[in-house]
Amino acid sequence: MLEFGADAAMMSGSGPTVFAIVKQYSRAKRVYNGLRGFCSEVYMVRPWNDEGAS
């Protein structure tokens, strides 16, 4: 993920899931498209900000 342009990458739990943080949408698309070449499940999401929610 770092090689494709992610700002940070980490493993979640014992390792079946990895994720990356990317600040710019264009770089996120590059990471996403790069991973789609050899991973069957790749998702691009953005964080939810629920500040002020009741």
N, CA, C, O and CB atoms as a CASP TS submission, in Angstrom:
PFRMAT TS
TARGET T0000
AUTHOR 0000-0000-0000
METHOD Language model
MODEL 1
PARENT N/A
ATOM      1  N   MET     1       0.813  -1.175   0.000  1.00  0.00           N
ATOM      2  CA  MET     1       0.000   0.000   0.000  1.00  0.00           C
ATOM      3  C   MET     1       0.871   1.259   0.000  1.00  0.00           C
ATOM      4  O   MET     1       0.585   2.237  -0.692  1.00  0.00           O
ATOM      5  CB  MET     1      -0.933  -0.013   1.193  1.00  0.00           C
ATOM      6  N   LEU     2       1.915   1.205   0.778  1.00  0.00           N
ATOM      7  CA  LEU     2       2.830   2.350   0.811  1.00  0.00           C
ATOM      8  C   LEU     2       3.470   2.584  -0.550  1.00  0.00           C
ATOM      9  O   LEU     2       3.667   3.727  -0.961  1.00  0.00           O
ATOM     10  CB  LEU     2       3.917   2.136   1.869  1.00  0.00           C
ATOM     11  N   GLU     3       3.791   1.512  -1.240  1.00  0.00           N
ATOM     12  CA  GLU     3       4.405   1.639  -2.565  1.00  0.00           C
ATOM     13  C   GLU     3       3.454   2.260  -3.578  1.00  0.00           C
ATOM     14  O   GLU     3       3.900   2.869  -4.551  1.00  0.00           O
ATOM     15  CB  GLU     3       4.863   0.277  -3.063  1.00  0.00           C
ATOM     16  N   PHE     4       2.149   2.115  -3.363  1.00  0.00           N
ATOM     17  CA  PHE     4       1.165   2.717  -4.259  1.00  0.00           C
ATOM     18  C   PHE     4       0.828   4.146  -3.873  1.00  0.00           C
ATOM     19  O   PHE     4       0.107   4.823  -4.605  1.00  0.00           O
ATOM     20  CB  PHE     4      -0.094   1.888  -4.276  1.00  0.00           C
ATOM     21  N   GLY     5       1.340   4.630  -2.723  1.00  0.00           N
ATOM     22  CA  GLY     5       1.148   6.021  -2.368  1.00  0.00           C
ATOM     23  C   GLY     5       0.398   6.291  -1.077  1.00  0.00           C
ATOM     24  O   GLY     5       0.090   7.448  -0.790  1.00  0.00           O
ATOM     25  N   ALA     6       0.092   5.266  -0.283  1.00  0.00           N
ATOM     26  CA  ALA     6      -0.608   5.483   0.983  1.00  0.00           C
ATOM     27  C   ALA     6       0.281   6.255   1.955  1.00  0.00           C
ATOM     28  O   ALA     6       1.503   6.107   1.945  1.00  0.00           O
ATOM     29  CB  ALA     6      -1.038   4.136   1.603  1.00  0.00           C
ATOM     30  N   ASP     7      -0.347   7.083   2.796  1.00  0.00           N
ATOM     31  CA  ASP     7       0.397   7.824   3.813  1.00  0.00           C
ATOM     32  C   ASP     7       0.783   6.922   4.976  1.00  0.00           C
ATOM     33  O   ASP     7       1.828   7.126   5.594  1.00  0.00           O
ATOM     34  CB  ASP     7      -0.426   9.008   4.319  1.00  0.00           C
ATOM     35  N   ALA     8      -0.045   5.930   5.282  1.00  0.00           N
ATOM     36  CA  ALA     8       0.222   4.975   6.359  1.00  0.00           C
ATOM     37  C   ALA     8      -0.528   3.691   6.049  1.00  0.00           C
ATOM     38  O   ALA     8      -1.553   3.717   5.367  1.00  0.00           O
ATOM     39  CB  ALA     8      -0.200   5.550   7.755  1.00  0.00           C
ATOM     40  N   ALA     9      -0.027   2.577   6.542  1.00  0.00           N
ATOM     41  CA  ALA     9      -0.695   1.289   6.372  1.00  0.00           C
ATOM     42  C   ALA     9      -0.481   0.470   7.630  1.00  0.00           C
ATOM     43  O   ALA     9       0.591   0.502   8.234  1.00  0.00           O
ATOM     44  CB  ALA     9      -0.164   0.533   5.116  1.00  0.00           C
ATOM     45  N   MET    10      -1.525  -0.272   8.021  1.00  0.00           N
ATOM     46  CA  MET    10      -1.442  -1.087   9.228  1.00  0.00           C
ATOM     47  C   MET    10      -2.218  -2.385   9.043  1.00  0.00           C
ATOM     48  O   MET    10      -3.038  -2.517   8.134  1.00  0.00           O
ATOM     49  CB  MET    10      -1.976  -0.310  10.445  1.00  0.00           C
ATOM     50  N   MET    11      -1.940  -3.331   9.921  1.00  0.00           N
ATOM     51  CA  MET    11      -2.644  -4.598   9.950  1.00  0.00           C
ATOM     52  C   MET    11      -3.642  -4.556  11.103  1.00  0.00           C
ATOM     53  O   MET    11      -3.321  -4.062  12.184  1.00  0.00           O
ATOM     54  CB  MET    11      -1.652  -5.797  10.097  1.00  0.00           C
ATOM     55  N   SER    12      -4.822  -5.061  10.883  1.00  0.00           N
ATOM     56  CA  SER    12      -5.857  -5.079  11.911  1.00  0.00           C
ATOM     57  C   SER    12      -5.941  -6.471  12.524  1.00  0.00           C
ATOM     58  O   SER    12      -6.041  -7.463  11.803  1.00  0.00           O
ATOM     59  CB  SER    12      -7.228  -4.656  11.323  1.00  0.00           C
ATOM     60  N   GLY    13      -5.901  -6.548  13.837  1.00  0.00           N
ATOM     61  CA  GLY    13      -6.016  -7.843  14.510  1.00  0.00           C
ATOM     62  C   GLY    13      -4.846  -8.748  14.203  1.00  0.00           C
ATOM     63  O   GLY    13      -3.690  -8.324  14.216  1.00  0.00           O
ATOM     64  N   SER    14      -5.162 -10.010  13.925  1.00  0.00           N
ATOM     65  CA  SER    14      -4.114 -11.009  13.710  1.00  0.00           C
ATOM     66  C   SER    14      -3.640 -11.076  12.269  1.00  0.00           C
ATOM     67  O   SER    14      -2.790 -11.901  11.933  1.00  0.00           O
ATOM     68  CB  SER    14      -4.606 -12.362  14.133  1.00  0.00           C
ATOM     69  N   GLY    15      -4.173 -10.229  11.424  1.00  0.00           N
ATOM     70  CA  GLY    15      -3.608 -10.146  10.094  1.00  0.00           C
ATOM     71  C   GLY    15      -4.495 -10.382   8.895  1.00  0.00           C
ATOM     72  O   GLY    15      -4.024 -10.175   7.777  1.00  0.00           O
ATOM     73  N   PRO    16      -5.755 -10.803   9.038  1.00  0.00           N
ATOM     74  CA  PRO    16      -6.527 -11.026   7.818  1.00  0.00           C
ATOM     75  C   PRO    16      -6.955  -9.729   7.135  1.00  0.00           C
ATOM     76  O   PRO    16      -7.387  -9.750   5.982  1.00  0.00           O
ATOM     77  CB  PRO    16      -7.744 -11.851   8.135  1.00  0.00           C
ATOM     78  N   THR    17      -6.840  -8.616   7.829  1.00  0.00           N
ATOM     79  CA  THR    17      -7.271  -7.340   7.279  1.00  0.00           C
ATOM     80  C   THR    17      -6.152  -6.311   7.405  1.00  0.00           C
ATOM     81  O   THR    17      -5.539  -6.174   8.463  1.00  0.00           O
ATOM     82  CB  THR    17      -8.545  -6.845   7.989  1.00  0.00           C
ATOM     83  N   VAL    18      -5.898  -5.605   6.336  1.00  0.00           N
ATOM     84  CA  VAL    18      -4.956  -4.497   6.367  1.00  0.00           C
ATOM     85  C   VAL    18      -5.685  -3.260   5.850  1.00  0.00           C
ATOM     86  O   VAL    18      -6.635  -3.363   5.074  1.00  0.00           O
ATOM     87  CB  VAL    18      -3.671  -4.806   5.515  1.00  0.00           C
ATOM     88  N   PHE    19      -5.226  -2.092   6.291  1.00  0.00           N
ATOM     89  CA  PHE    19      -5.856  -0.869   5.840  1.00  0.00           C
ATOM     90  C   PHE    19      -4.801   0.213   5.685  1.00  0.00           C
ATOM     91  O   PHE    19      -3.703   0.128   6.235  1.00  0.00           O
ATOM     92  CB  PHE    19      -6.958  -0.424   6.818  1.00  0.00           C
ATOM     93  N   ALA    20      -5.165   1.227   4.922  1.00  0.00           N
ATOM     94  CA  ALA    20      -4.256   2.339   4.680  1.00  0.00           C
ATOM     95  C   ALA    20      -4.990   3.648   4.914  1.00  0.00           C
ATOM     96  O   ALA    20      -6.210   3.731   4.773  1.00  0.00           O
ATOM     97  CB  ALA    20      -3.679   2.284   3.247  1.00  0.00           C
ATOM     98  N   ILE    21      -4.228   4.663   5.272  1.00  0.00           N
ATOM     99  CA  ILE    21      -4.736   6.025   5.400  1.00  0.00           C
ATOM    100  C   ILE    21      -4.137   6.828   4.252  1.00  0.00           C
ATOM    101  O   ILE    21      -2.927   6.808   4.030  1.00  0.00           O
ATOM    102  CB  ILE    21      -4.378   6.659   6.807  1.00  0.00           C
ATOM    103  N   VAL    22      -4.993   7.529   3.532  1.00  0.00           N
ATOM    104  CA  VAL    22      -4.548   8.340   2.405  1.00  0.00           C
ATOM    105  C   VAL    22      -5.279   9.671   2.482  1.00  0.00           C
ATOM    106  O   VAL    22      -6.506   9.698   2.587  1.00  0.00           O
ATOM    107  CB  VAL    22      -4.811   7.621   1.031  1.00  0.00           C
ATOM    108  N   LYS    23      -4.551  10.763   2.434  1.00  0.00           N
ATOM    109  CA  LYS    23      -5.156  12.088   2.587  1.00  0.00           C
ATOM    110  C   LYS    23      -5.803  12.608   1.317  1.00  0.00           C
ATOM    111  O   LYS    23      -6.800  13.327   1.385  1.00  0.00           O
ATOM    112  CB  LYS    23      -4.123  13.065   3.044  1.00  0.00           C
ATOM    113  N   GLN    24      -5.261  12.264   0.168  1.00  0.00           N
ATOM    114  CA  GLN    24      -5.771  12.799  -1.097  1.00  0.00           C
ATOM    115  C   GLN    24      -6.544  11.738  -1.860  1.00  0.00           C
ATOM    116  O   GLN    24      -6.114  10.589  -1.961  1.00  0.00           O
ATOM    117  CB  GLN    24      -4.622  13.333  -1.958  1.00  0.00           C
ATOM    118  N   TYR    25      -7.696  12.137  -2.400  1.00  0.00           N
ATOM    119  CA  TYR    25      -8.543  11.203  -3.130  1.00  0.00           C
ATOM    120  C   TYR    25      -7.810  10.581  -4.325  1.00  0.00           C
ATOM    121  O   TYR    25      -7.930   9.381  -4.570  1.00  0.00           O
ATOM    122  CB  TYR    25      -9.807  11.911  -3.606  1.00  0.00           C
ATOM    123  N   SER    26      -7.058  11.388  -5.059  1.00  0.00           N
ATOM    124  CA  SER    26      -6.368  10.863  -6.242  1.00  0.00           C
ATOM    125  C   SER    26      -5.366   9.775  -5.854  1.00  0.00           C
ATOM    126  O   SER    26      -5.230   8.779  -6.564  1.00  0.00           O
ATOM    127  CB  SER    26      -5.648  12.000  -6.993  1.00  0.00           C
ATOM    128  N   ARG    27      -4.676   9.956  -4.748  1.00  0.00           N
ATOM    129  CA  ARG    27      -3.738   8.925  -4.280  1.00  0.00           C
ATOM    130  C   ARG    27      -4.492   7.708  -3.764  1.00  0.00           C
ATOM    131  O   ARG    27      -4.032   6.579  -3.935  1.00  0.00           O
ATOM    132  CB  ARG    27      -2.819   9.484  -3.175  1.00  0.00           C
ATOM    133  N   ALA    28      -5.640   7.922  -3.138  1.00  0.00           N
ATOM    134  CA  ALA    28      -6.451   6.792  -2.668  1.00  0.00           C
ATOM    135  C   ALA    28      -6.894   5.928  -3.846  1.00  0.00           C
ATOM    136  O   ALA    28      -6.882   4.700  -3.761  1.00  0.00           O
ATOM    137  CB  ALA    28      -7.684   7.295  -1.880  1.00  0.00           C
ATOM    138  N   LYS    29      -7.284   6.572  -4.940  1.00  0.00           N
ATOM    139  CA  LYS    29      -7.669   5.815  -6.143  1.00  0.00           C
ATOM    140  C   LYS    29      -6.492   5.024  -6.696  1.00  0.00           C
ATOM    141  O   LYS    29      -6.665   3.904  -7.179  1.00  0.00           O
ATOM    142  CB  LYS    29      -8.213   6.763  -7.225  1.00  0.00           C
ATOM    143  N   ARG    30      -5.301   5.599  -6.627  1.00  0.00           N
ATOM    144  CA  ARG    30      -4.116   4.885  -7.116  1.00  0.00           C
ATOM    145  C   ARG    30      -3.851   3.646  -6.261  1.00  0.00           C
ATOM    146  O   ARG    30      -3.548   2.578  -6.792  1.00  0.00           O
ATOM    147  CB  ARG    30      -2.878   5.815  -7.110  1.00  0.00           C
ATOM    148  N   VAL    31      -3.965   3.787  -4.944  1.00  0.00           N
ATOM    149  CA  VAL    31      -3.784   2.643  -4.048  1.00  0.00           C
ATOM    150  C   VAL    31      -4.847   1.595  -4.343  1.00  0.00           C
ATOM    151  O   VAL    31      -4.535   0.414  -4.495  1.00  0.00           O
ATOM    152  CB  VAL    31      -3.851   3.083  -2.561  1.00  0.00           C
ATOM    153  N   TYR    32      -6.099   2.024  -4.423  1.00  0.00           N
ATOM    154  CA  TYR    32      -7.219   1.118  -4.709  1.00  0.00           C
ATOM    155  C   TYR    32      -6.993   0.351  -6.021  1.00  0.00           C
ATOM    156  O   TYR    32      -7.090  -0.876  -6.054  1.00  0.00           O
ATOM    157  CB  TYR    32      -8.544   1.912  -4.782  1.00  0.00           C
ATOM    158  N   ASN    33      -6.696   1.072  -7.076  1.00  0.00           N
ATOM    159  CA  ASN    33      -6.500   0.430  -8.379  1.00  0.00           C
ATOM    160  C   ASN    33      -5.285  -0.489  -8.383  1.00  0.00           C
ATOM    161  O   ASN    33      -5.306  -1.537  -9.027  1.00  0.00           O
ATOM    162  CB  ASN    33      -6.349   1.484  -9.467  1.00  0.00           C
ATOM    163  N   GLY    34      -4.241  -0.113  -7.682  1.00  0.00           N
ATOM    164  CA  GLY    34      -3.069  -0.973  -7.604  1.00  0.00           C
ATOM    165  C   GLY    34      -3.350  -2.283  -6.899  1.00  0.00           C
ATOM    166  O   GLY    34      -2.867  -3.336  -7.313  1.00  0.00           O
ATOM    167  N   LEU    35      -4.132  -2.217  -5.832  1.00  0.00           N
ATOM    168  CA  LEU    35      -4.453  -3.431  -5.079  1.00  0.00           C
ATOM    169  C   LEU    35      -5.449  -4.317  -5.805  1.00  0.00           C
ATOM    170  O   LEU    35      -5.413  -5.538  -5.657  1.00  0.00           O
ATOM    171  CB  LEU    35      -4.998  -3.068  -3.721  1.00  0.00           C
ATOM    172  N   ARG    36      -6.340  -3.718  -6.588  1.00  0.00           N
ATOM    173  CA  ARG    36      -7.322  -4.505  -7.329  1.00  0.00           C
ATOM    174  C   ARG    36      -6.652  -5.482  -8.299  1.00  0.00           C
ATOM    175  O   ARG    36      -7.268  -6.457  -8.727  1.00  0.00           O
ATOM    176  CB  ARG    36      -8.266  -3.579  -8.091  1.00  0.00           C
ATOM    177  N   GLY    37      -5.406  -5.220  -8.640  1.00  0.00           N
ATOM    178  CA  GLY    37      -4.707  -6.090  -9.567  1.00  0.00           C
ATOM    179  C   GLY    37      -4.403  -7.463  -9.003  1.00  0.00           C
ATOM    180  O   GLY    37      -4.214  -8.408  -9.769  1.00  0.00           O
ATOM    181  N   PHE    38      -4.350  -7.605  -7.671  1.00  0.00           N
ATOM    182  CA  PHE    38      -4.017  -8.912  -7.109  1.00  0.00           C
ATOM    183  C   PHE    38      -4.775  -9.281  -5.841  1.00  0.00           C
ATOM    184  O   PHE    38      -4.468 -10.301  -5.223  1.00  0.00           O
ATOM    185  CB  PHE    38      -2.573  -8.960  -6.827  1.00  0.00           C
ATOM    186  N   CYS    39      -5.750  -8.486  -5.441  1.00  0.00           N
ATOM    187  CA  CYS    39      -6.587  -8.810  -4.279  1.00  0.00           C
ATOM    188  C   CYS    39      -8.038  -8.916  -4.728  1.00  0.00           C
ATOM    189  O   CYS    39      -8.507  -8.103  -5.525  1.00  0.00           O
ATOM    190  CB  CYS    39      -6.434  -7.735  -3.154  1.00  0.00           C
ATOM    191  N   SER    40      -8.745  -9.914  -4.219  1.00  0.00           N
ATOM    192  CA  SER    40     -10.137 -10.087  -4.637  1.00  0.00           C
ATOM    193  C   SER    40     -11.087  -9.134  -3.924  1.00  0.00           C
ATOM    194  O   SER    40     -12.135  -8.798  -4.476  1.00  0.00           O
ATOM    195  CB  SER    40     -10.575 -11.512  -4.390  1.00  0.00           C
ATOM    196  N   GLU    41     -10.755  -8.691  -2.726  1.00  0.00           N
ATOM    197  CA  GLU    41     -11.614  -7.770  -1.996  1.00  0.00           C
ATOM    198  C   GLU    41     -10.829  -6.519  -1.606  1.00  0.00           C
ATOM    199  O   GLU    41      -9.951  -6.565  -0.745  1.00  0.00           O
ATOM    200  CB  GLU    41     -12.201  -8.453  -0.745  1.00  0.00           C
ATOM    201  N   VAL    42     -11.157  -5.415  -2.245  1.00  0.00           N
ATOM    202  CA  VAL    42     -10.534  -4.134  -1.955  1.00  0.00           C
ATOM    203  C   VAL    42     -11.651  -3.107  -1.852  1.00  0.00           C
ATOM    204  O   VAL    42     -12.517  -3.035  -2.723  1.00  0.00           O
ATOM    205  CB  VAL    42      -9.480  -3.735  -3.053  1.00  0.00           C
ATOM    206  N   TYR    43     -11.632  -2.316  -0.790  1.00  0.00           N
ATOM    207  CA  TYR    43     -12.664  -1.314  -0.577  1.00  0.00           C
ATOM    208  C   TYR    43     -12.016   0.033  -0.320  1.00  0.00           C
ATOM    209  O   TYR    43     -10.972   0.125   0.326  1.00  0.00           O
ATOM    210  CB  TYR    43     -13.583  -1.708   0.593  1.00  0.00           C
ATOM    211  N   MET    44     -12.653   1.076  -0.836  1.00  0.00           N
ATOM    212  CA  MET    44     -12.198   2.425  -0.541  1.00  0.00           C
ATOM    213  C   MET    44     -13.351   3.114   0.185  1.00  0.00           C
ATOM    214  O   MET    44     -14.462   3.210  -0.337  1.00  0.00           O
ATOM    215  CB  MET    44     -11.769   3.210  -1.854  1.00  0.00           C
ATOM    216  N   VAL    45     -13.071   3.584   1.383  1.00  0.00           N
ATOM    217  CA  VAL    45     -14.095   4.240   2.197  1.00  0.00           C
ATOM    218  C   VAL    45     -13.540   5.555   2.726  1.00  0.00           C
ATOM    219  O   VAL    45     -12.335   5.802   2.667  1.00  0.00           O
ATOM    220  CB  VAL    45     -14.555   3.323   3.371  1.00  0.00           C
ATOM    221  N   ARG    46     -14.420   6.385   3.236  1.00  0.00           N
ATOM    222  CA  ARG    46     -13.946   7.595   3.887  1.00  0.00           C
ATOM    223  C   ARG    46     -14.530   7.637   5.289  1.00  0.00           C
ATOM    224  O   ARG    46     -15.599   7.077   5.530  1.00  0.00           O
ATOM    225  CB  ARG    46     -14.334   8.867   3.077  1.00  0.00           C
ATOM    226  N   PRO    47     -13.852   8.284   6.203  1.00  0.00           N
ATOM    227  CA  PRO    47     -14.302   8.285   7.590  1.00  0.00           C
ATOM    228  C   PRO    47     -15.603   9.070   7.773  1.00  0.00           C
ATOM    229  O   PRO    47     -15.899   9.998   7.021  1.00  0.00           O
ATOM    230  CB  PRO    47     -13.221   8.863   8.484  1.00  0.00           C
ATOM    231  N   TRP    48     -16.344   8.686   8.758  1.00  0.00           N
ATOM    232  CA  TRP    48     -17.591   9.341   9.102  1.00  0.00           C
ATOM    233  C   TRP    48     -17.326  10.269  10.270  1.00  0.00           C
ATOM    234  O   TRP    48     -16.746   9.844  11.270  1.00  0.00           O
ATOM    235  CB  TRP    48     -18.701   8.309   9.442  1.00  0.00           C
ATOM    236  N   ASN    49     -17.730  11.512  10.173  1.00  0.00           N
ATOM    237  CA  ASN    49     -17.595  12.476  11.254  1.00  0.00           C
ATOM    238  C   ASN    49     -18.994  12.733  11.799  1.00  0.00           C
ATOM    239  O   ASN    49     -19.809  13.379  11.140  1.00  0.00           O
ATOM    240  CB  ASN    49     -16.906  13.809  10.768  1.00  0.00           C
ATOM    241  N   ASP    50     -19.277  12.231  12.999  1.00  0.00           N
ATOM    242  CA  ASP    50     -20.610  12.407  13.565  1.00  0.00           C
ATOM    243  C   ASP    50     -20.626  13.411  14.716  1.00  0.00           C
ATOM    244  O   ASP    50     -21.498  13.351  15.583  1.00  0.00           O
ATOM    245  CB  ASP    50     -21.146  11.075  14.042  1.00  0.00           C
ATOM    246  N   GLU    51     -19.672  14.322  14.723  1.00  0.00           N
ATOM    247  CA  GLU    51     -19.665  15.362  15.757  1.00  0.00           C
ATOM    248  C   GLU    51     -20.953  16.167  15.678  1.00  0.00           C
ATOM    249  O   GLU    51     -21.420  16.517  14.594  1.00  0.00           O
ATOM    250  CB  GLU    51     -18.431  16.294  15.604  1.00  0.00           C
ATOM    251  N   GLY    52     -21.506  16.447  16.821  1.00  0.00           N
ATOM    252  CA  GLY    52     -22.742  17.225  16.866  1.00  0.00           C
ATOM    253  C   GLY    52     -23.993  16.393  16.706  1.00  0.00           C
ATOM    254  O   GLY    52     -25.102  16.920  16.784  1.00  0.00           O
ATOM    255  N   ALA    53     -23.832  15.086  16.482  1.00  0.00           N
ATOM    256  CA  ALA    53     -25.009  14.226  16.360  1.00  0.00           C
ATOM    257  C   ALA    53     -25.645  14.033  17.717  1.00  0.00           C
ATOM    258  O   ALA    53     -24.946  13.936  18.726  1.00  0.00           O
ATOM    259  CB  ALA    53     -24.640  12.865  15.742  1.00  0.00           C
ATOM    260  N   SER    54     -26.958  13.976  17.751  1.00  0.00           N
ATOM    261  CA  SER    54     -27.671  13.822  19.033  1.00  0.00           C
ATOM    262  C   SER    54     -27.841  12.371  19.388  1.00  0.00           C
ATOM    263  O   SER    54     -28.417  12.054  20.429  1.00  0.00           O
ATOM    264  CB  SER    54     -29.036  14.498  18.981  1.00  0.00           C
TER
END
